[in-house]
Amino acid sequence: MGVQKTALYDLHKSLGAKFVAFAGYEMPIQYRDGVVKEHISTRTHAGFFDVSHMGQFFLEGDETLVEALEKIIPSDLKSLKINHSKYSFLLNDNGGIIDDLIVTKTNKGFCIILNAACKENDIKHISKFLGKNHNYFLNNDLSLIALQGPKSVEILEKLIPGVSELKFMTGNNFSYDSESLYITRSGYTGEDGFEISISNKKVKNLIDFLIKNGVKPIGLGARDTLRLEAGLCLYGHDLNEKINPIEANLKWAIAKKRKKTGGFNGWSKIKNLLTNGSEKIRIGIKPEGKVIARENTKIYSSNGEEIGLVTSGTFGPSVNRPVAMGYIKSEFSEIGTPIKLEVRGKKYDGKVSELPFYKKSYVK
Amino acid sequence: MSEKKFSKKHEWVSLEGDIATVGITKHATEMLGDIVFVEVPDAGKSIEKEGQAAVVESTKAASDVYSPISGEVTEGNKAISDDPGSVNGDPEGASWFFKLKIKDKGELDLLMSKDEYDKFCKENPN
């Protein structure tokens, strides 16, 4: 299979995008403004992101579909209301994270947004748990646009009345340009915003409207700095099949009910970790000064013992300092613990920090 | 100061007496994007031609800066390690990286002129 392009490829090109190969797609890493300006304009105004490379996976079926999915997703899908979304994961037998995802209850079943690099493998995995009376399909005729930033709601409401009434992590069908489209209030930046699922045919009209209303295009570069400031994980870096939700400090994403009743892949391991804690845990890291501790930077205790590894690190434009996250032996995970970060053979001071690094101050 | 000479690794150098000033080119900063970290060498450090001399990081990645000529560092530009973003503004002027007392003026003859460098960038856009 060759390199794939999203429906907006030519538009990205006309906006001066620099492209990068990402998960088999040719995606914009940045546009003319560059990462820092794109980041700041998302935080202060609004930005749009083409995330059509992500999988929009639809499942349909009767009540046995819920039972099947609850074996691999530790959410309370049974109680999930129509048009409500949850952040969760696909788990393997050992409780390891096969992918992290957003699952939304629809009229007919569920829609799951999957990471681009994982989607083929995810579908193979999910289908093993499904029965004959369950239908599933990956919809490649749909684009996915994230609109993020404090002005998102005001701008989108002008085009699609009613979106301002959506609460965080809920969605609904709306009509636009004589078509139905699905919008959720969600995102990956730490800002208010929406994710808009729209046909490949109509997506360009939507983007033209956004651009006319001063919304800037934002590339994968700023998407990464925004999500890292917001303390959100990137699959393949901060999460993988060898890491479970307890180690990832994401036990909040396992439903309360499921923490008692279990019944999902890796339950015996996760049950044990819920009681006894894990050996290592994901933490935020603030390097002192300006040095950037990137992925695979080794973490040492103040005594010189190697205690962990950075999984994501960059410069955070809104917090105006380097930020990172990584995994550390749990006994060193208390916020404020001094650590050393080995960058280019030299050890620099840093501290264990709370997450997120950036807290939004938006009106609800 | 002498006219600037350029390397294939996108550094520039200009000479005044036997002191060379070295920095990275405008083209290099455009490829790197927003610069967020700079490490310059301390005075007294000996650097060979094409040896690693400094570090520059953008939001995307870290890159080494090499010295186009051999010599002993007389000064690193602290202003750019304090304000890395300034390198994007004036890379071929105020945002020089370091100064060297050079060993061999002949090394400069192996570098490119401005015209040759511009042509090189066009032929090697990445």
Interface residues (C-beta under 8 A of the other chain):
Chain A: I29 Q30 G34 V35 V36 K37 G221 T225 K290 V291 I292 R294 T314 F315 P317 P322 R344
Chain B: G33 D34 V36 F37 V55 E57 S58 T59 K60 A62 S81 P84 G85
